[in-house]
Amino acid sequence: MKIIVDTSKRILRIGGREYACAIGKNGVVPECDGREGDGKTPLGTYQIRYGMYRANKVALPTTKLLFWPIRRFDGWCDAPDDLAYNRPVRLPYPASTETLWRDSGVYDIILVLGHNDNPPKAGMGSAVFLHVAREGYAPTEGCVAVSQVDMLALIPKLSPDICVEILA
């Protein structure tokens, strides 16, 4: 099974169901043309590596996908010149990072997509996630986002071999 993200319609499809989604504030970009901080969602097919969630806020449904609880000191390195670029790190970290433990709720559930990670290439984009949408499906910094209700409906359908295909 595959998750299809139709960026032109802002729809995510899986198993015959459709869910509204948000994408990058600056639209989409072919994967090879994406750059760190461009605000664009990269087109392509990406395996879901694993999930992360706020165990103090969310009860996960049963799934075959591996999930890790997010801790207060969890971050993600987005500094292209750092050895940990596009990797999880422990905060505080000496290079630029995103904090995963947030008050906003957008990272209450994160699916880590295998974008620019094997191995990461400096400046080609980091932290491309499928995560919880902001109110009104406000645009993301380049991720794909669905409502928390929809994310919880998706999780039981996930397995380690599932991919997300992001289409224009």
Summary of the structure (lengths in Angstrom):
residues: 168
radius of gyration: 14.7
end to end distance: 19.7
largest distance: 44.7
contacts: 522
relative contact order: 0.29
helix: 10%
strand: 37%
